[in-house]
């Protein structure tokens, strides 16, 4: 942004000399721009106690001049700014100024101090030479000019930047360290309505980029999310009483929204997240779900030993309790045109990717052959009727196909993804004595989470890598074994991974009376009537704008696996929010992409040298990463009890203290919520301006 200022004088430096020079020029009738790099004028004199040689109070001398400069009609104070370049000659200068953001509107801030009371970040107070502490949002000193607050930011923390849902992980980690658990959970739920579920099963890309990993191990961000969600739920009654005693926050001004109904097709993570966000905006939302339960792959694809059903259900119930949300189970939608005819103004398609892909090998249709996603769905749906506990001679019908929870003593699972791992560990819990996972590439190239693979091996599941099935060996119509061939890795294929190549004459048979093929899954777009009129990509997903999730058909949006293909849970939740924002803009008739004249903050990438300096300064807690407690192996392989347990309060605080607070401001947005004047804008960016003087 370029702003021209013509016919003026520029004073660089807002110390006592600069302030006096500005006053002398301004009193002579000259327009003055007083430029200061720090957030307030006054310089070093404002920090002194006495002056030499009179021993007078320094603040008593400088304060009246600061006030006069701040009120002078001929002086414009440019704090938090620096001179980038100066061109020209005497009488005709051109100065380029860079103005850094304060993240606080100078015109709105009244210095009420409410913001500092909620900020969880403590920093050394520069004004007092580090002898005490200040908050990340602060006022330089009580008599500062301008007498308003500002926020200290180094940039966006890598955990927030990496999270598809843009969750401010540093924010809730800092609040957990301070023991402020309800506020920490509110920070999570700003973008993610499934904190307890995600805290159990997320593949946590945030931890992969955590700067703490350059020192020892990343902060256990995912486990902390689970801790705070479980803690708040366990203490919900006392927290509700405490909330009633608090003064309610002043409602923030919201844009006027039309009265409209929105249809969401699919009650999985993307659909439920979209409903959550739209309901909070005041819309009427109906979720149409084909299954007899809501939750999508969270409910029927993730086994209960990873995600207990009661945990997921309570988060679903919270969404359904919002005004305007209606859920219709056992209600598949084939014709989306009928939804428009029924009076819905917009549609969000979130039908997931539940269709299993077959191997395409001889014998795959034999009895005893299952496919990963339908197998897990069948087991999950059977749980609702108590069938898993007594599974010996029972089965459940899922999508019209009988799925027997009972598996053979020798079970082979084909595939290397998380579905394959879940199917193998589920088979073990259903009674299999020997479970083998066969994968055609190397272990390093398995798409499953490494910790899930390790957990499977701890439970006794065998892993055979560089092994590909070529035939299901059948005896009297039932699986007898799986004929495989050994593989070697060749040149990289389109996915970037080395292509597996069969080794000649390396066939062998793995004895088995059950085989579960878990190699891939795809969206069930074929289930929809062909009149949907939407573009389908070569990989079987709906073509959408990657930023708005809009299809080429007005009013129809799509997100989650049906738009991206099978991907991670947190991405589906993020798509639900993104879809809700786009639907809101569509219904209000504003551009789906909101223009921003902003320069994004840099992602904080601490070097090892910077971390070492922080250690020397005593700013780093050197405690190693907290080990997450687990159910003993002997107690878990024959039931569906949760394997990973929750951190206790002391462990959670200790783990949270390991955070390097690399973004400085944690972007928890609590200050935004309590500011009655709505003066805090975390989206501000630096601006450029030009002052011309002649």
PyMOL commands that set and color helices and strands:
alter all, ss='L'
color gray80, all
select helices_A, chain A and resi 16-27+43-47+58-71+114-118+158-162+169-177+181-189+195-201+205-208+211-214+221-234+236-245+269-281+297-300+309-320+337-341+372-383+388-390+418-429+443-445+450-458+525-527+530-532+561-564+569-588+608-616+633-636+649-656+670-674
alter helices_A, ss='H'
color red, helices_A
select strands_A, chain A and resi 4-6+9-12+32-35+75-78+81-89+92-99+122-124+133-135+137-138+150-151+261-265+284-288+325-328+346-349+355-356+369-371+396-398+401-403+410-414+434-438+462-464+467-475+478-492+498-502+508-511+514-517+521-522+556-558+687-693
alter strands_A, ss='S'
color yellow, strands_A
deselect
rebuild
show_as cartoon
